[in-house]
Amino acid sequence: MNIPATLVMGSSGRIGQLLRLSWPRGAELVWQARCPPPGLAPEAVWDFDWRILDPMADPDGLARAARGAEVILCLAGVVPGSRRNQPLSDNVDLALAAVHAAARAGGARVILTSSAAVYGSQPGLLNEDSPLQPGSGYGRAKAEMELKAAALAAELGVQVTALRIGNIAGLDAALGGWRPGFRLDRFPCGRTPRRSYIGARALARVLAALVAAPALPPVLNVAQPGTVAMGELLQAAGLPYDLQAAPEAAIPDVQLDVSRLMRLLPAGVPLEPGNAGEMASEWTPLAPHLHLPAPLS
């Protein structure tokens, strides 16, 4: 896979750490972070080129970091309950910083990490043309990010794609949020919630393929086909949990339509249906090398 020169923003964050452990070797990458990443696993490092700067406070530094890049992959963002107390609106400002840097650096393409949270809790198969109905502050911030980044990109002549990523196994509310006494909803049919998921290594392969693609649509769902039951994922990882009756408003099955993604991926990047056992086995060896905040109680 011929990966173009790429600036990866937010490289010390959750997804950034996964990519540094799983990204294809030989890619010409510049990794940006606000602070030097702590305790990086030695076996995960090969010629990393770092730029330590605040992309919102230092736009000139970000533009310099983007020089020569054909793609800016913006992983930088704020998740709910951030221990740094960053406002969710920073998701918008970080995306706009990426678009400005791309324009100043000669028109690099920008790939933003959005979220399936922009769809809210709608049932049924959700494609990129489905209405956005975010039900949380995080989802609303990501929807605003998509809108404002697209408007700025059109003004500056920059190509922007927002990736609406489903649950990432290990960074999700179940496997990633597990702690003793963890509870899952159980629906009257006896099942736990089923959601669109993507495994850690599958995500790295897909992101590398999308960075290498010559052009992308404005928005794109990212997940493995089908859905995975959260209970099956915890069982596969050997993590015990309790069950509680699902509230009436809970949706048992939320699935992203990834047919557009499947058509874009090259033949050498297969994307198999989500499988709880495979996702848990991918996550287990990676987890000790990651520096993630403990779940908020």
Order of alpha helices (4+ residues) and beta strands (2+ residues): beta-alpha-beta-beta-alpha-beta-alpha-beta-beta-alpha-beta-beta-beta-beta-beta-alpha-beta-beta-alpha-beta-beta-alpha-alpha
